[in-house]
Amino acid sequence: MRRYLAALGLALAFAAVPPATPAGALQLGSAPAASDGAAGWRPAVRAARAYASRRTGFTSFALRTPGTLYGYRGGATNRSASVIKAMLMVAYLNHHTVRGRALREPDRALLGPMVRRSDNVAATRVRDFVGNGALVRLARRVGMREFGPSVVWGASRISARDQTKLFLKIDRYVVRRHRRLAMRLLGSIVSYQRWGIAQARPGGWAIYFKGGWVRGVENQVALLRRGERRVALAVLTAGQSPAYGRETEREVARRLLRGLRPDSVPR
């Protein structure tokens, strides 16, 4: 009898212990584990970094989704060249004499050439109108950490991670009245300047971007958008020839954006 009772107690003790949960299985009442799902997407940062690290000169990049920042030397600064024209456009459209009224022909004669074909004379006129103070205020509003203005606007200092922070929500930094125009300009860069990231655009995604180039510098920043889904990407280079730098932009972007499909949800 004593042996029977001992065995019965041991059996009851084992019965009280819940069975081990198989790896990956959910326990009843627990929250589902986070999962990318079939449409989840993350950039191929390792492949892009390996490529960038082999390029001569300087290369940095950043890719930002609504939830995550990825990058390689993302906080390093470079001369902005014409990339800063996107900031100039935003500052102009938000200017207290412009924000509350319909745009006129002189406004369009400045902004269109400055953004779409990167006209430097128009950019100088816009910068002289808004002043560097407006650029600094915009940078603070966005939360940029590395931006540094210059008397020569193309010599202003930018970083890849700062620029992705701007471009991810660039339309929302423009006064509502002029948002549609701002995005139309960034989405209609002339065909002969659509190199680099623009050539790596995944099918089904709209692209809004601005490039900047000067001797020894090739930069590009872009927003990819499909409905409410957004991905911002910046590639900055220095010490590279124009052709080499544009190849760097394209191939870094191509690697980062690998697998981004129309149904993808950026993570």
MOZI-V733469 format. One record per pair of residues at least 24 apart in sequence whose C-alpha atoms are under 7 Angstrom apart, sorted by the first residue. I is the first residue (numbers start at 1). GAP is how many residues later the second one is. D is the distance in whole Angstrom. If there is no record, write none. Layout:
# MOZI-V733469
I|GAP|D  I|GAP|D
This chain:
# MOZI-V733469
39|224|6  39|225|5  39|226|6  40|224|6  40|225|5  40|226|6  40|227|7  41|219|7  41|223|6  41|224|6  41|225|5  41|226|6  42|224|6  42|225|6  43|213|5  43|214|6  43|215|7  44|211|6  44|212|5  44|213|7  44|214|7  45|211|6  47|208|6  48|204|5  48|207|5  48|208|6  52|200|7  56|184|7  57|181|6  57|182|5  57|183|6  58|179|5  58|180|5  58|181|6  59|177|6  59|178|4  59|179|7  60|100|7  60|175|6  60|176|5  60|177|7  61|99|6  61|173|5  61|174|4  61|175|6  62|98|5  62|99|5  62|102|7  62|171|6  62|172|5  62|173|7  63|101|7  63|169|6  63|170|4  63|171|7  64|100|6  64|167|6  64|168|5  64|169|6  65|165|6  65|166|5  65|167|7  65|201|6  65|202|6  66|164|7  67|200|6  68|199|7  74|85|6  74|86|5  74|87|5  75|84|5  75|85|6  75|86|6  76|83|6  77|69|7  77|80|6  77|81|5  77|82|5  78|79|5  78|80|6  78|81|6  79|75|7  79|76|5  79|77|6  79|78|5  79|79|6  80|74|6  80|75|6  80|76|5  80|77|6  80|78|6  80|132|7  81|73|4  81|74|6  81|131|5  81|132|6  81|133|6  82|36|7  82|72|6  82|129|6  82|130|4  82|131|6  83|127|6  83|128|5  83|129|5  83|136|7  83|137|7  85|29|7  85|30|6  85|38|7  86|124|7  87|48|7  88|38|7  88|39|6  90|84|6  91|39|7  91|43|6  91|44|7  92|34|7  92|38|6  93|81|7  93|82|7  93|85|7  94|80|6  94|81|6  99|76|6  112|73|7  115|70|6  115|71|7  116|69|6  116|70|7  116|72|6  116|73|4  116|74|6  117|72|6  117|73|6  142|24|6  160|74|5  160|75|6  160|76|7  163|58|7  163|71|7  164|68|5  164|69|6  164|70|6  167|55|7  167|56|6  167|65|6  168|55|6  168|62|7  168|63|6  168|64|5  183|25|7  186|24|7  195|51|7  196|50|5  196|51|6  196|53|5  196|54|4  197|52|6  197|53|5  197|56|6  199|51|6  200|50|6  200|53|6  200|54|5  202|58|6  202|59|7  203|58|7  203|59|7  204|58|5  205|57|7  216|24|6  216|25|6  218|24|7  218|27|6  218|28|7  229|36|7
